[in-house]
Amino acid sequence: MAEPLFPERIKTDRLVLGRISSKTIDIFELYVLCSTESWQTDVTEHMPWFRFRTLSDVAEFVEHTESEWRDRETARYTVRPKPGEDGTDELAGLTAFGPEWD
């Protein structure tokens, strides 16, 4: 098996980025985030592919994300603030890194 090209986890002073996969993300949590009114309007105004309508859409997105990771095309991550003293680990959003190999 080949070595992973992208890091599984990236930490900054304020954020933790974690790989999106069926083993690392709760699709229900992602669906709740993506079905909020603000996500459906302001956040995704120029990104219509994130306008998930059903839980099945979210599951298909996670499967597609895993395929992109395996093929070393794109790394998609959850974005979470670093846990505070209260220990919360709330999902704030998503991000991606898609290198242009050519």
C-alpha positions as CSV (number, residue, x, y, z in Angstrom):
1,M,0.0,0.0,0.0
2,A,1.3,3.5,-0.9
3,E,2.1,6.1,1.7
4,P,-0.6,8.7,2.1
5,L,0.3,11.9,0.2
6,F,-1.8,14.3,2.4
7,P,-1.7,14.6,6.2
8,E,-4.6,13.1,8.1
9,R,-4.7,16.0,10.5
10,I,-3.4,19.6,10.4
11,K,-3.3,21.8,13.6
12,T,-2.9,25.5,13.8
13,D,-3.0,27.8,16.8
14,R,-6.8,28.1,16.5
15,L,-8.0,25.2,14.3
16,V,-7.9,21.5,13.8
17,L,-8.4,20.2,10.2
18,G,-9.2,16.5,10.0
19,R,-9.5,14.2,7.0
20,I,-13.0,13.6,5.8
21,S,-13.7,9.9,5.5
22,S,-16.4,7.4,6.7
23,K,-14.1,6.6,9.6
24,T,-13.5,10.2,10.8
25,I,-16.8,12.0,10.2
26,D,-20.3,11.4,11.4
27,I,-22.5,11.9,8.3
28,F,-25.4,13.0,10.6
29,E,-23.2,15.8,12.0
30,L,-22.1,16.9,8.5
31,Y,-25.7,16.8,7.3
32,V,-26.9,19.0,10.2
33,L,-24.2,21.5,9.4
34,C,-24.9,21.5,5.7
35,S,-28.6,21.7,6.0
36,T,-28.7,25.0,8.1
37,E,-30.1,28.0,6.4
38,S,-26.8,30.0,6.5
39,W,-24.9,27.1,4.9
40,Q,-27.5,26.8,2.2
41,T,-27.3,30.5,1.4
42,D,-24.3,32.6,2.4
43,V,-21.7,29.9,2.9
44,T,-22.3,28.1,-0.4
45,E,-23.4,30.9,-2.6
46,H,-20.7,30.2,-5.1
47,M,-20.3,26.5,-4.3
48,P,-23.5,24.7,-5.4
49,W,-22.0,21.2,-5.0
50,F,-22.2,21.6,-1.2
51,R,-26.0,22.1,-1.2
52,F,-26.8,18.7,0.1
53,R,-30.5,18.0,0.2
54,T,-30.5,14.5,1.8
55,L,-28.5,12.4,4.1
56,S,-27.7,10.2,1.0
57,D,-26.1,13.3,-0.7
58,V,-23.8,13.6,2.3
59,A,-22.9,9.9,2.2
60,E,-22.1,10.1,-1.5
61,F,-19.9,13.2,-0.9
62,V,-18.0,11.3,1.8
63,E,-17.5,8.3,-0.6
64,H,-16.3,10.7,-3.4
65,T,-14.0,12.4,-0.9
66,E,-12.4,9.0,0.0
67,S,-12.0,8.2,-3.7
68,E,-10.2,11.6,-4.3
69,W,-7.9,10.9,-1.3
70,R,-7.0,7.4,-2.6
71,D,-6.3,8.8,-6.1
72,R,-4.2,11.6,-4.6
73,E,-6.3,14.2,-6.3
74,T,-7.8,16.2,-3.5
75,A,-7.6,16.3,0.3
76,R,-10.8,17.4,2.0
77,Y,-10.9,18.3,5.7
78,T,-13.3,19.2,8.4
79,V,-12.6,22.5,10.2
80,R,-13.0,22.6,13.9
81,P,-11.9,25.2,16.4
82,K,-9.4,23.8,18.9
83,P,-11.3,22.5,21.9
84,G,-11.6,25.0,24.6
85,E,-11.7,24.4,28.3
86,D,-15.3,23.1,27.9
87,G,-14.0,20.3,25.6
88,T,-16.4,21.1,22.7
89,D,-15.4,19.9,19.3
90,E,-18.0,21.6,17.1
91,L,-17.8,21.2,13.4
92,A,-17.4,24.7,11.9
93,G,-17.0,23.9,8.2
94,L,-15.1,22.1,5.4
95,T,-12.0,22.9,3.3
96,A,-10.0,21.2,0.6
97,F,-6.6,21.2,-0.9
98,G,-6.5,20.2,-4.6
99,P,-3.0,20.4,-6.1
100,E,-2.7,20.9,-9.8
101,W,-0.1,18.2,-10.7
102,D,0.4,19.3,-14.3
